[in-house]
Amino acid sequence: MRAFHVDNVRQVPYVIDSTRFHLIRRRHGACGSWAVWAPPSGAPKSNMGDLQILNEHANPALLETLNPRVVMVGLNISRRGANEPFRNFHDPSPVANDFKIRYAFRDTGFWGAYMTDVIKGVVEPVSGTLLNYLRKNPEVVKDHVKILRSELLDLGCPKPVILAFGGAAHALLKENLSVDDYSLLVPLTHYSHRISKEKYRDTVHRQILHARQGTAQPAACTRRHWVRS
C-alpha cells in the first residue's frame, strides 16, 4: 500500500507545553499515554517499554512531537503492569501487541497522539465479559465517559480526531459521546488481531482514509480472547 499522508492533522496550532504535559501526567498518567515510542533496536517488539522517550529531559524534542489533535482510545487494560505514568500502550511484555501501533503510525501525522482507555483501571482480557458487565451497570459507563471528557478538556484541543481500537471501544464512544466531542470518530481493527504488523498498518490506514472520505470502511475487528496491551 502507498505511504499514507496525514500531515493535515497537525495544521492547527494546538501544542502541549511543559505545564500541560505535567498536568496530564499527574491527572491522567495512570491510564493515559502518548503515541511515541523508542525505535526498535532489533526485534519488532524491542524497546516498547522504554519510557525515557516520554521524559522531556531525556528527550528534548518530546513536546514538539506530541499531537493533541488526535486521541487513540482502547476499551480497557487486559493485564496490570508496572504502576508508573504513561505505561499504558508501552508494555514491555513479550506477549503484548502494542508494537503494531508503533509500526502502523511511525512517520505519519498521527505519531504523538494522546492515548487512553474508555474504561480505566479495570483489568479484563475478554472484552465480552467486560461489555456484559457494562450493560448491567450503565452508570459505570457514564462515570468513565465523564473522566474521558475531562482528559479531552485537559488536552486543550477541542474536537480531536478519535481513533477507537476495536469495535467495542468504538461502540461505547459512539453511544456515549456527543458529536461535539470530536471532529471524526474512526473505528480501527484492534492491534491484538492476529495479523502481521505490515497488514495491520495497511488495514488501519485504509480505515482512516475511508472514514475521512465518508465511504464504507472495513469492519473494525474487536478484541476477543487476545491479550491487549
N, C-alpha and C positions, 0 to 999 in steps of 0.2 A: 504493500500500500504506500502511496506517496506520503512524504513528510506532511504532518498536519500543522497548519499555522493558526495560532490563536492569539497573536500578539495584541489584537484589539481589546482583549480583556484587561490590558494594562494601560489603556489610553485615557484613564481618568485619574486625576491627582489625589488618590487616597493612599496615604502612606502610613506605615507603622513606625512611630518614633520610639525612642527608648522608654519613655514614660508609659505609653500604651502597651508596649511589649511586656513590660514588667507587671502592669495591671492585669493583662490577660494571663500571664504566667501564674500570678498569685491567685486570681479568682477561678481560673478555668484549667490550669495546667494539669490537674489530676486526671482529666479526661480529654482535654484538647491538645493539639499539637500543630505542626506545620508541615507542609509537603516539601520538606527539604531534607535530604539525606546525604551522608558522605558517599562518594562514589565507590563502587565495588573495587576491591583490590585483587580480585581473582575470581572466586566462585560467585554466582549470581546473587547469593544471599549475604555475601561478606559485607561487613561494616554497617549492616542495617541498624544495629543497636548503638552506634556511635552518636551520643547526644552532644558531643563537643561542637558539632556542626550547628547546633541551636543555642550556642553560647556566643553572645555578641562580642565578647572579649577574645575568645579563641577564633571566632570567625567574623572579622570586622565588616565583611560585606553582607552580613546576615540581614540587617534591617532593610536594606535596599532590595533584597531578594524577595521579601515577604509580600504577598499579594492578597489583601483583604477583600478584593472584588470577587474572589472565588472561595467557596466553602465546600469541602468534601465531607460527607456525612455517612457514617455507618450506623448499624442498628444498635449494637452494644458490644462489649468486650466478651470474648469467649474463654479467656484464660487470664487469671490475675498475674500480673508481672510485678516488677520492682516498683515501689512506691516513690516515684520521682517525677517531677514536672516534665511534660511533653513526651513521656514514654509511649503513650498510645500511638499506634501505627509505626512504631520503631522497635519492634520486637526482635531481640537477638536470637530467639529460639530457632533451631534448625527446621522445625515443623511449621513455622509461620510463613505467611504468603504476602506480607507487606511489600516484599521486593518487587512484585509485579506492578505495584503502583509507582514505585521509583522508576522502573523501566518504562512504564507507559507515558509518564508525564515529564521526564527529563527533556530539557531543551524545547519545552512548549511554554506558552503563556500561562499555563495552569500550575507550573512549578512555583512553590512558595505559598500555595493556597492554605487557608486555615482548615484544620481537620478536627472533627469531633464526632460524638455519637448522639443519636436521638435519646436513647435510654442509657443513663450514666450510672456506673458503679454496680451494674447487675451482671454477674458472670453467668453466661449461659451459652454453650456452643451450639445448641439446637434452636434455630430461630422459631420453629413451630411451637416449641414448648413455651418460649417467651411470649409469642403472639397470643397463644391461648390464655395465658395469664393476663395479658393486657386487655383482651376482650372482656374478661370478667371483672377487670378493675380499671375502667376508663379514666378514673380520676388520676391514676398513676401516669397515664399518658399526658394528661393536661399539665401535671406538675413538671414533667420533664420537658415538655414543649415550652413551658414558661422559662425554664432555665436556658434552653436553646435560644430563645428570643433575647435573653439578657446577654448571651455570648455575642449574638449578631449586633446588638446595640453597642457592646464594648469594642467591637471591631471598628466601629466608626464609619462603616461604609454601607449606606442604605441600599437595599435591594440587590444583594450579590447574586451571582450565578451559583446555584446549589447543585452539586453532583452527588447523587444518592447511590451508595454502593448496595446493590441488591434490591429486589422487588419489595421486600418487607419494609426496609427503610424508606423507600420512595413512597409506598402506600401511606405510611404513617405521616410523612411530611405533607403529602398532597391533601390528606384529610384534615390535618390539624393546623397547617399554616395558611395564612391568607396570601393572596396574590400580591399583596402589598409588602410581603416579607422578602420577596425575591424577584429578580428580573427573569430568571429562567430556572426551571427545576427539571433536571435531567436524570432519568433512571439509567444506571450503569450496571453491567454484569458485575457480580461480586468477585473480588480478586481471589477468593478461595476456590472459585470454579476451576475444575481440573482441565485447564488448557495451558499451553505454553505461554511464557511471558510475551513472546512475539505476537501470538494470536490474541492475547488479552489486550495488548496495546492497540492492535488494529481494530478490535471489536469496540473498545470504548471510544476511540477516536471517531469511528463511524457513528456510534450512538450520539455523541455530542454534535457531530455535524448534522445529522438528521434532525435533532432537536432544534438546532438553531435555524434550520431551513423550514421547520414546521412540517416535515414529512414523516411518514410512518417509519419507525425505527425497530431494529431487532429487539426482541424481548430481553429485559434485564434479568439475568439468572440470579435467583436468590440463593442465599446460603442454606444448606440443609445440614448435613452432619459434618461438613468440612470445618476444620479449625480456622477460626478467624483471628487475626491479629497481625 
